[in-house]
Amino acid sequence: MTTHIFPFTIAYADTDAEGIVYHARYLEIAERARMNWLRGRVAVDGDIGFVVRELNIKYLQPLKVGDEFVVETQMTDVGAASVKVEQKFVKDGIISAIINIKVAYLGGNMRPKKIPDNFISGLV
């Protein structure tokens, strides 16, 4: 499956008093990377679209103020109504964090719904 690359630079506002990225900021940066990856793809009229169902983060190497890195986003599994995605925070070939996320596709009734084929086809 195709890997989406999202470049990012850590600003002071992303860090704690020691200049190390605050743990919750990884989620915000990962969300920006996923939205960039999904840009131009919208849910079918009346559907809610993707919502987070499960999330796991491994912190391996701290990122610091001024660090330039990329978030590599890749689908790892596609089900009828859900998608598993892995996002790696990579600086100079070293993985700083890995986020594994499962998103479910919801219809307008807030119930799981089959993901439209054309929605997934451009992401793999």
C-alpha positions in Angstrom: 0.0 0.0 0.0 1.1 3.6 -0.7 2.8 5.6 2.0 1.8 9.3 2.4 4.6 11.6 3.6 3.7 14.7 5.7 6.6 17.0 6.6 6.5 18.9 9.9 8.7 21.1 12.0 8.4 21.3 15.8 7.6 24.8 17.1 8.2 25.9 20.7 4.4 25.8 21.2 4.5 22.0 20.6 6.9 21.4 23.5 7.0 21.3 27.3 9.3 23.5 29.5 12.3 21.2 28.6 11.8 21.7 24.8 10.6 18.1 24.3 7.4 17.5 22.3 4.4 17.2 24.7 2.9 13.7 24.4 -0.6 14.8 23.3 0.8 16.9 20.4 1.7 13.7 18.6 -2.0 13.0 18.3 -2.6 16.5 16.8 0.2 16.2 14.4 -1.0 12.7 13.3 -4.5 14.1 12.8 -3.1 16.8 10.5 -1.1 14.2 8.5 -4.3 12.0 8.1 -6.4 15.0 7.0 -3.7 15.9 4.5 -3.7 12.3 3.3 -7.5 12.3 2.9 -7.6 15.8 1.3 -10.2 16.0 -1.5 -12.0 12.8 -0.3 -15.4 13.5 1.4 -18.0 11.2 2.9 -21.0 10.3 0.8 -23.8 12.8 1.3 -25.5 12.2 4.7 -22.6 10.0 6.0 -20.5 11.0 9.0 -17.3 9.5 7.5 -14.4 8.2 9.5 -14.3 8.3 13.3 -11.6 7.0 15.6 -12.4 3.7 17.2 -9.0 2.5 18.6 -5.7 4.2 19.1 -2.3 3.1 20.4 0.9 5.1 20.6 4.5 4.0 21.2 7.0 6.7 22.1 10.5 5.6 21.1 12.7 8.7 20.7 11.8 12.2 21.8 11.4 15.0 19.3 12.5 18.5 20.3 11.9 22.1 19.4 13.2 22.8 15.9 13.2 19.1 14.8 12.2 18.6 11.2 10.7 15.2 10.5 8.0 13.4 8.4 4.9 11.5 9.4 4.6 8.4 7.2 0.9 7.3 6.9 -0.1 4.0 5.5 -3.2 1.8 5.6 -2.4 -1.6 7.0 -5.8 -3.3 6.8 -9.1 -2.4 5.1 -12.3 -4.0 6.3 -15.9 -3.5 5.1 -16.5 -0.6 7.5 -13.1 0.1 9.1 -9.5 0.9 8.2 -6.4 0.4 10.2 -3.7 3.0 9.7 -0.1 3.1 10.9 1.7 6.5 11.3 5.4 6.7 11.9 7.2 9.9 13.0 10.6 9.7 11.3 13.5 12.0 11.7 16.8 11.3 9.9 15.7 7.6 9.4 15.0 7.1 13.1 11.4 6.4 14.2 10.4 8.6 17.1 6.9 7.4 17.6 4.4 4.9 16.0 0.7 5.5 16.1 -1.7 2.6 15.2 -5.3 3.7 14.7 -8.5 2.0 13.7 -11.2 4.2 12.2 -14.8 3.2 11.5 -16.9 4.6 8.7 -20.3 5.8 9.9 -23.5 6.5 8.1 -25.8 9.4 9.0 -27.5 7.3 11.6 -24.2 7.0 13.5 -24.0 3.3 12.7 -21.1 1.5 10.9 -21.6 1.5 7.2 -19.7 -0.1 4.3 -16.9 2.2 3.1 -17.7 3.4 -0.5 -15.4 1.7 -3.0 -14.3 4.9 -4.6 -13.3 6.4 -1.3 -10.7 3.7 -0.6 -9.5 3.1 -4.2 -7.4 6.3 -4.3 -5.7 5.6 -0.9 -4.1 2.2 -1.5 
